[in-house]
Amino acid sequence: MMKYCPNCQAEVGGTFEYCPLCQNELVYKFDAGADANQETLENESDSHSDREHLEESDSAIALSSILQDPYFPDCSKLKTQSFWYKLQLFIMCAATFICFAIDFLITYDRDIHWSLIVLLWVVGFQILLNKLIKRHSLPSYFVFYIAFYIGVLLLPTAYYLEFFTFCVNYILPCICMVALVLNFIFCMLDKTGNAMVYMLCNVLIGVLPSIIMIAIYGMAPLFWIICMITTVVSIFALVIFVGPKVRNEIIKRLNI
């Protein structure tokens, strides 16, 4: 005797009461060619069989209560998310085209075409959004990659719009310090240990620019020095409070 889903037209074994695919209630399907001796043996062991059926019924009730919740993702929710993603993509593309039309067709005699900067940020935003959607929702992950993409996009923007020195000396270290503080908080609150790798990456970004500038120019801008001090203090706090996690993360990442 096998359970059968009339909707999927598939046989389902085990103690399932509902179809794992469509959640439709299963019905019993009798095999006409089953051996009659099997039924006789089952009837002779009523006490043992009744006990097993009671246990199976209990497990079936537990499984049915679990399977009543949707096993597969809600299609309506996925369609809604897909709609909003397509809507923002349409708005971005339309806005970029309008900027290009205004920049090149109406004010074409300008030396600086700001629509190229708009295109750069739109493309960068779409890449970042696509990356964030496909990955987990760990706060440290979001903070690190948002800060990283903003920093990368600011460099060509600042160079093109002629405020590169101000961006490097003031804006980038501030972004790094904000991301560092947030990642430190998330790392201390995280119980899984998955936030540690983003904190360590943030530490490298906070220290390396100052070291490179000091090695090349003999000194670094004030904000980068403050960023390096903040980074070193964060390292001390990590080692003192969660030293084993730092060690385990370094060993894991370096495959030691």
C-alpha positions in Angstrom: 0.0 0.0 0.0 1.5 3.3 -1.1 0.4 6.8 -0.6 -0.4 8.8 -3.8 -0.7 12.5 -4.6 -3.6 13.0 -7.1 -2.3 16.5 -8.0 1.3 15.6 -8.8 0.4 12.0 -9.8 3.4 10.7 -7.9 3.8 8.0 -5.2 5.1 9.2 -1.9 6.7 6.8 0.6 7.3 7.2 4.3 4.8 8.6 6.8 4.0 11.8 4.9 0.3 12.9 5.1 0.8 15.8 2.7 2.7 15.9 -0.6 6.2 17.5 -0.1 5.8 19.2 -3.5 2.3 20.7 -3.6 1.1 20.2 0.0 -1.9 18.4 -1.3 -3.4 15.7 1.0 -2.1 12.2 0.1 -4.4 9.3 -0.5 -3.7 5.6 -0.2 -3.0 3.7 -3.4 -3.5 -0.1 -3.3 -1.4 -2.4 -5.4 -3.7 -5.0 -7.0 -0.7 -7.4 -7.5 0.4 -7.4 -3.9 1.1 -10.7 -2.3 -1.8 -11.9 -0.2 0.5 -13.6 2.3 1.8 -10.1 3.3 -1.7 -9.1 4.4 -2.0 -12.4 6.4 1.3 -11.7 8.2 0.2 -8.2 9.0 -3.2 -9.4 10.4 -1.5 -12.0 12.6 0.7 -9.3 14.3 -2.0 -6.9 15.3 -0.6 -5.9 18.7 2.8 -5.2 17.3 1.4 -3.5 14.2 -1.0 -1.3 16.3 1.9 -0.1 18.4 4.0 0.7 15.3 1.0 2.5 13.7 0.5 4.6 16.7 4.2 5.6 16.6 3.9 6.3 12.9 0.7 8.3 13.4 2.4 10.5 16.0 5.3 11.1 13.7 3.0 11.7 10.8 1.1 14.3 12.8 4.4 16.1 13.7 5.5 16.0 10.1 2.2 17.2 8.8 2.3 20.1 11.1 5.7 21.0 9.8 4.8 20.4 6.1 1.7 22.7 6.4 4.2 25.6 6.2 5.4 26.3 2.7 8.5 24.3 2.0 9.4 26.1 -1.2 9.9 29.9 -1.4 6.7 31.9 -1.8 6.4 32.7 -5.5 4.3 35.8 -4.9 7.1 37.2 -2.6 9.7 36.5 -5.2 7.6 38.1 -7.9 7.2 41.2 -5.8 10.9 41.4 -5.2 11.6 40.9 -8.9 9.1 43.7 -9.8 10.7 46.2 -7.4 14.2 45.3 -8.7 13.0 45.8 -12.3 11.3 49.0 -11.4 14.4 50.6 -9.9 16.5 49.3 -12.8 14.1 51.0 -15.2 14.2 54.3 -13.3 18.0 54.2 -13.2 18.3 53.5 -16.9 15.7 56.2 -17.8 17.4 58.8 -15.5 20.8 58.0 -17.0 19.5 58.4 -20.5 17.9 61.7 -19.6 21.1 62.9 -18.1 23.0 62.0 -21.3 20.5 63.8 -23.4 20.7 66.9 -21.3 24.5 66.8 -21.1 25.3 66.0 -24.7 22.4 67.4 -26.7 21.4 70.5 -24.8 24.7 71.6 -23.1 27.0 69.9 -25.5 29.7 72.7 -25.5 30.8 71.9 -21.9 34.2 70.5 -21.2 33.1 68.3 -18.3 30.3 65.8 -19.1 28.7 65.1 -15.7 26.5 62.4 -17.3 29.5 60.1 -17.4 29.8 60.4 -13.6 26.0 59.6 -13.4 26.6 56.5 -15.6 29.5 55.4 -13.4 27.5 55.6 -10.2 24.4 53.9 -11.7 26.6 51.0 -12.9 28.3 50.7 -9.6 25.1 50.9 -7.7 23.6 48.1 -9.8 26.6 45.9 -9.3 26.5 46.5 -5.5 22.8 45.9 -5.3 23.1 42.7 -7.3 25.9 41.5 -5.0 24.0 42.4 -1.8 20.8 40.7 -3.0 22.5 37.4 -3.8 24.4 37.1 -0.5 23.4 36.8 3.1 22.0 39.6 5.3 25.0 39.9 7.7 25.3 43.6 8.7 29.1 43.5 8.6 28.9 42.3 5.0 26.6 45.2 4.0 28.7 47.8 5.8 32.0 46.6 4.3 30.9 46.4 0.7 28.9 49.6 0.8 31.9 51.5 2.1 34.2 49.7 -0.3 32.1 50.5 -3.4 31.5 54.1 -2.4 35.3 54.6 -1.9 36.0 53.0 -5.3 33.4 55.2 -7.1 34.6 58.3 -5.3 38.1 58.1 -6.7 37.3 58.5 -10.4 34.5 60.9 -9.6 36.9 63.1 -7.5 39.6 63.0 -10.2 37.1 63.9 -13.0 35.5 66.7 -11.0 38.9 68.0 -9.7 38.5 67.4 -5.9 40.8 64.4 -5.8 43.1 65.7 -3.0 40.2 66.6 -0.8 38.6 63.2 -1.3 41.8 61.3 -0.5 42.7 63.3 2.5 39.3 63.8 4.1 36.4 61.8 2.6 38.0 58.4 2.3 39.4 58.2 5.8 36.1 59.3 7.3 34.3 56.5 5.3 36.8 54.0 6.5 36.5 55.1 10.2 32.7 54.9 10.1 32.8 51.4 8.5 35.5 50.4 11.0 33.4 51.5 14.1 30.2 49.8 12.8 32.0 46.6 11.9 33.7 46.5 15.3 30.2 46.8 17.0 28.7 44.1 14.8 31.8 41.9 15.4 31.4 42.1 19.1 27.7 41.4 18.9 28.0 38.5 16.4 27.7 35.1 17.9 28.5 33.1 14.8 32.0 34.5 14.1 31.1 35.3 10.4 31.6 39.1 11.0 35.3 38.7 11.9 36.6 38.5 8.4 35.0 41.8 7.4 36.4 43.4 10.5 39.9 42.2 9.6 39.6 43.4 6.0 38.5 46.8 7.3 41.5 46.8 9.6 43.8 46.3 6.6 42.1 49.2 4.7 42.5 51.4 7.7 46.2 50.8 8.2 47.7 50.3 4.7 47.0 53.8 3.2 48.8 55.5 6.1 51.8 53.1 6.0 52.1 53.6 2.2 51.8 57.4 2.5 54.4 57.6 5.3 56.8 55.3 3.3 56.5 57.4 0.1 56.0 61.0 1.4 57.4 60.7 4.9 54.0 61.7 6.4 50.3 61.1 6.0 47.3 63.4 6.2 45.8 64.0 9.6 42.6 62.1 9.0 44.5 59.0 7.8 46.6 59.2 11.0 43.4 59.4 13.0 42.0 56.4 11.0 45.2 54.4 11.7 45.0 55.2 15.4 41.3 54.1 15.5 42.3 50.9 13.6 45.1 50.0 16.0 42.9 50.7 19.1 40.3 48.4 17.5 42.9 45.7 17.0 43.8 45.9 20.7 40.2 45.6 21.7 39.7 42.6 19.5 42.8 40.8 20.8 41.9 41.5 24.4 38.2 40.7 24.3 37.8 38.1 21.5 41.4 37.0 20.9 40.6 33.3 20.1 38.1 34.3 17.4 40.7 36.5 15.7 43.3 33.7 15.8 40.8 31.2 14.5 39.7 33.5 11.7 43.3 34.2 10.6 44.1 30.4 10.6 41.0 29.6 8.7 41.5 32.3 6.0 45.2 31.5 5.5 44.6 27.7 5.6 47.3 27.3 8.3 
